[in-house]
Amino acid sequence: MEIRIGVIYTPKELTLEPAGTPDDVVKMVEKALKDGAAMIWFEDVKGHKVGVPADKLGYVEVDADEAAKRVGFGSS
């Protein structure tokens, strides 16, 4: 699974491979926004943490089927 995070006033998006399910990510973001958190913290499968100010969060795109888009050589 891969998530892409858009931040207001930033031309690039953040891309992470989080642990858990797409529903876990959605619930975490919704809870942080509902609770009025100042920062939303995302953690990837390697343990890296990225914080995004909640008021600057533009969007979170969850791509659960990223394997279908991979390009490479070899047999599948």
One Martini backbone bead per residue (centre of mass of N, CA, C, O) as a GRO file, in nm:
protein
   76
    1MET     BB    1   0.101   0.033   0.017
    2GLU     BB    2   0.014   0.377  -0.069
    3ILE     BB    3   0.081   0.721   0.015
    4ARG     BB    4  -0.048   1.050  -0.060
    5ILE     BB    5   0.059   1.385   0.035
    6GLY     BB    6  -0.092   1.695   0.058
    7VAL     BB    7   0.043   2.027   0.075
    8ILE     BB    8  -0.003   2.333   0.135
    9TYR     BB    9   0.216   2.526  -0.061
   10THR     BB   10   0.315   2.248  -0.204
   11PRO     BB   11   0.421   2.094  -0.497
   12LYS     BB   12   0.483   1.846  -0.340
   13GLU     BB   13   0.451   1.514  -0.253
   14LEU     BB   14   0.402   1.269  -0.022
   15THR     BB   15   0.558   0.938   0.008
   16LEU     BB   16   0.423   0.633   0.151
   17GLU     BB   17   0.474   0.312   0.336
   18PRO     BB   18   0.250   0.186   0.528
   19ALA     BB   19   0.137   0.033   0.784
   20GLY     BB   20  -0.130  -0.154   0.725
   21THR     BB   21  -0.435  -0.029   0.638
   22PRO     BB   22  -0.637   0.183   0.477
   23ASP     BB   23  -0.833   0.215   0.718
   24ASP     BB   24  -0.620   0.304   0.925
   25VAL     BB   25  -0.547   0.570   0.787
   26VAL     BB   26  -0.824   0.701   0.778
   27LYS     BB   27  -0.882   0.691   1.084
   28MET     BB   28  -0.634   0.856   1.176
   29VAL     BB   29  -0.703   1.118   1.024
   30GLU     BB   30  -0.990   1.163   1.129
   31LYS     BB   31  -0.915   1.173   1.431
   32ALA     BB   32  -0.716   1.410   1.422
   33LEU     BB   33  -0.920   1.617   1.306
   34LYS     BB   34  -1.143   1.584   1.523
   35ASP     BB   35  -0.934   1.646   1.775
   36GLY     BB   36  -0.735   1.889   1.686
   37ALA     BB   37  -0.468   1.839   1.574
   38ALA     BB   38  -0.166   1.984   1.483
   39MET     BB   39  -0.055   1.696   1.408
   40ILE     BB   40   0.020   1.452   1.153
   41TRP     BB   41   0.126   1.118   1.191
   42PHE     BB   42   0.344   0.929   0.987
   43GLU     BB   43   0.422   0.575   0.927
   44ASP     BB   44   0.646   0.361   0.810
   45VAL     BB   45   0.786   0.043   0.762
   46LYS     BB   46   1.078   0.172   0.876
   47GLY     BB   47   0.993   0.406   1.107
   48HIS     BB   48   0.927   0.660   0.973
   49LYS     BB   49   0.848   1.004   1.048
   50VAL     BB   50   0.569   1.222   0.950
   51GLY     BB   51   0.481   1.562   0.977
   52VAL     BB   52   0.160   1.731   0.951
   53PRO     BB   53  -0.009   1.998   0.941
   54ALA     BB   54  -0.344   1.998   0.967
   55ASP     BB   55  -0.395   2.291   0.823
   56LYS     BB   56  -0.206   2.176   0.554
   57LEU     BB   57  -0.391   1.961   0.459
   58GLY     BB   58  -0.505   1.854   0.147
   59TYR     BB   59  -0.432   1.534   0.107
   60VAL     BB   60  -0.522   1.171   0.099
   61GLU     BB   61  -0.382   0.900  -0.082
   62VAL     BB   62  -0.498   0.567  -0.127
   63ASP     BB   63  -0.294   0.283  -0.251
   64ALA     BB   64  -0.371  -0.056  -0.248
   65ASP     BB   65  -0.291  -0.121  -0.581
   66GLU     BB   66   0.029  -0.082  -0.666
   67ALA     BB   67   0.120  -0.356  -0.802
   68ALA     BB   68  -0.029  -0.307  -1.081
   69LYS     BB   69   0.190  -0.055  -1.159
   70ARG     BB   70   0.435  -0.205  -1.201
   71VAL     BB   71   0.765  -0.179  -1.345
   72GLY     BB   72   0.946  -0.439  -1.531
   73PHE     BB   73   1.155  -0.712  -1.523
   74GLY     BB   74   1.023  -1.017  -1.585
   75SER     BB   75   0.841  -1.231  -1.418
   76SER     BB   76   0.496  -1.268  -1.274
   0.00000   0.00000   0.00000
